[in-house]
Amino acid sequence: MESFDETNITASVLDRFQATPDPRLAQILSSIVRHLHACTREIEPTFEEWMAAIQFLTRTGQISVGGRQEFILLSDTLGLSMLIDAINNRLPPQATQTTVLGPFYLPDQPVLAHGVDLAAGAQGTPLYVDVQFQSVGGKPLADVTVDVWQSDHEGFYDVQRSDLEHTRLRGRFLSDGNGRLRFWTIMPTAYPIPYDGPVGDMLKATNRSPWRPAHLHFMARAPAYRPLITHIFVAGDKYLRADPVFGVKASLIDDFPEQAAGVAPDGRRLTGPWRKLEFEFRLQAEDRA
């Protein structure tokens, strides 16, 4: 009978996975064991610290009910979600960079007409969005399915508000023959990720902010092209360097320049200042190999 100690336990555990029928599963489990054991040797946790970690993970599972997924939030705040996103989106420099999907996406939205106002009565500074979807080589892409969603002036998404009967500040569009898409909305605002659970406790204990910088979400899909999930962030937001989910990339920051009162490009007359977003999204062709 083998006696296990700190010098041989890792090799013994790895040996137990040798008969795993699925080679990918064997690879994953073996790698996790090696790194987990190495981490344990490095930090040499006490029994009390080990139990605190078990309790943290237990609470993370217990709070993950309904629309709440605390394990995804934990993955986000540890940078794991963005690392996985980067590994799965190794794109050429000309392609628009990706970022996390976030928890507030809603599928199967109805297709809206260009020029519509997504605000639907929401307060905030008017924002005119005029964007184009192209291939990496600059070819305009027609009929790209584009989902858009964002926070309101108080930092809430429509799905977080019990006072709304219908969706707001989100919609689905098809790009026109020149790859263009135009619509009205309001300026997004910064908002905190849920921090009333164990992930919030971790952020507080490490003196980290739960606030995400203001941004618009875009998801673009077109036949023969890789799906694009990304944000466009508002330049100057005080949380750009402290995004708790590490989603900010320099190429995704825009000034959203302020415009004077007057007539907008689509003929709408505004009595006060408004903002404008112009951006070119470049999609990478799907690797058919």
Buried (B, 14 or more C-beta within 10 A) or exposed (E): EEEEEEEEBBEEBBEEBEEBEEEEEBEEBBEEBBEEBEEBEEEEEEEEEEEEEEEBBEBBEEBBEEEEBBBBBBBBBBBEBBEEBBEEBEBEEEBBBBBBBBBBBEEEBEEBEEEBBBBBEBEBBBBBBBBBBBBBEEEBBBEBBBBBBBBBBEBBBBBBEEEBEEBBBBBBBBBBEEBBBBBBBBBBBBBBBBBEBBBBEBBEEEEBBBBBBBBBBBBBBBEEBBBBBBBBBBEEBEBBEBBBBBBBBEEBBBEBEEBEEEEBEEEBEBEEEBBBBEBEBBBBEEEEE
